[in-house]
């Protein structure tokens, strides 16, 4: 026991407390770190079938029908054990159809996530290697690489800003993709070691090393020390020099920086949770109803078995008592339990789940192709049409069932756009009135005499 504790303590002490990496030509010097590929999909090709089936059997109905199918098969193909009054393929075939439809639907939805990951991982990124700017795919970026980002482009990884086009060593960053904030944040470069006026023609080919915190999910905290080979001292870097993956460079022509965290080690990805397998409110309600039906079915089975055993003890051999049900391996009463459980299995309509899956597919299709939900984003004069995307068709039923909306402020779930709707004023101490207008400017309001005058001074909308 003491030896085991000693080993665990030794292993803890041997873990590095900080990340130390080389700056420049990161693909050669920092191979021990993760690449810059990201993954948001649920499944891979080797675990899709198993994980998806496990997810589907979270539905109580699927477990119920599976048990029914197994009991039917045993009684149908091995009647000497007990007799099944129903052909098993009536249930097994329908269950396979339901599972297959959901399997295909989930496969298509996860395929869109894989396609989104592929687009993200193959975005072109300008890096500086061996003193030259080259363009590579985003997933090939390595820790320590020099990255050049131009205005309106996203940062492909977590970086430390070293050089910008601004003469004050500043740059502006938009983090709307991360926290919903549309106002620009000011960031500073670590050290102005190249004259900004000639920076575009002088590539940062400096080598050196950096020492920073281990990858963590604390977005608003960063500590690092930079040591370039042409410098005689270490330069500290903090959160004001840190550029998050996914944020956008704004109002700055270009910026150079070196990568400290890549891929799943970036702070944004550290804060992402694994895509959960969700159940809609209808599915949760259906699960509860099936439990009620199951216990009702058990009561009916018990009552029916008691009646059947009583009839059989009287020496009668009719259809209710199971005919030759006594010629089985199991005792008569136990064989009747299985027989009646199978007979009453029709109380749970498996066709209901077939209908639900088909409705989910149709609703997901209509959401993806709904023109009224289309959004035209006018970003700096360039119109971009964004169509709605249904990531999980099982949750289409949740639309319109929202009970609570939690928001810290306007702008997170809403747009920071203010439109004039109504004005209200006091004309005197005894009279108040209000008006509404569709006019959006004070001139039109003045022309319609919307604003009264109090002491000769009109109220103006500004």
Phi, psi and omega in degrees: 000314179297322179295321179294318178297321179296319180295318180295321178294321179294320179294323178294319181289335181279347179290138179292145179268338180224167175258127178241126181217159177277148177257130180095133180053051184299333181292344180259328190260339187237049182289344181284348181267164179296155170280183188263015179285143177241155180219122177242359181284159180277319192240161168242170185296332185271343181240005185298311185297313184292311183294323180291320178294320177298322178294321181291330181278009166288340173285126181298325182298320180296320176296319180299312181292329176295316177296318178300315180297320179294315179296319177298316182297317180297313181290334182278317184267344177229070184293346178287343176277302170199161185260135176258125181279356185233140175295128185295334185288346175294330178261316183296318180298317179293320179297318178297321179296315180298315180296323182292318179298315179294324179298313180294316181299313180294326178295319179294317180295320178288333175297325176293326176292319177298320179295321177295319177297321180295319178296318180294319184284344182250013175297141180289136180229136179267117178240160178250115179228130181056037175080006181232145175278126178229154180253124181230169176287152185299324184288349179270355178293139181237159176301133180097348179292141170280131181240138174248121180241133180257172184303138178075007177261152177277152174279126186283345181203172175288125188229164170248121181287128181244327186211134177226169181282350181281137182290341179265013179060036179240163173210158183246136186231138175253127183247028182299328180289345185255307184239003179082358181282123180268345178286146185280142176257146179265130174238157182237155176279156182293312185201130181273086183262359175229139179299123182301333182291334181246009184300320181301335180261355180244096182288143179283094182260010183298141172257164179166202177212165178224156176225120185222180178296155172293155179307130180212173184260010180279097186294325186263021178222132177202136178222133185205155174234128183248135179226102177271149187294334180270006179252149181263359180218162178277142181247124179283149175231142183230193183296331180288349176256001189264135181242117184281144173299136180095340175284162188241137176282130182228147175053027177221129186298313181199164176211142173250142176200167178248151187276135176245327178229139182231155171054233182288352177273350180292157185294325179295316180290329176296331181272354178276138176263157179296139182302116183281159173265104190267152172246135178285168179297324178295319179293321178294320177295319179297321178299317179294321179295322181294323176299319178296316179297322181298315180292325174296319178297320179298321179296316179296321179296316181297315180297316182294321179294320179298315178296318181295318178294322178297316178296318180295324179291338177278359177085008179274143181234086181238184184295326183293325182277000175093011177064243179271032181299344180282346181270057180229164179295317179287155172301157185303316184294323180288322176297323178292327176301312180295319182296314181288328177297321178290319181297317181279001178296341180287355177294333176262108186283110179290336177296335178299320182285329174298316179297317181298319180293320179293322177294320178299317179298315181295317180296318177299322179295315181294324178296316182293337184243021181278112182292328181291340177265001179291141180239130177256111182264115179267087184260104179056043176084355180254114182280131179233123180273122180244116179270150177296151181229118179272107183277336179212103186293342178294339183264005176299331181293342182282346181296129181088358180250020181287128180257323183225142174234118179257126179214136182283332183191171175288146180109338179279308176254355180231171178266146178277063179237121182251127178240140180290127181241315188205148173234152183218135181212165175258120178275326175207182181292336184254351187234131174228149179207160179220160179214159176234151183208151176268001179282143185249007180222155186291332182296314179295324179294321179294320182293335179266008179058038179288321184272124176278174177247133177237119184058034176081358182248119180284149170281132181244145175266126180222000000 
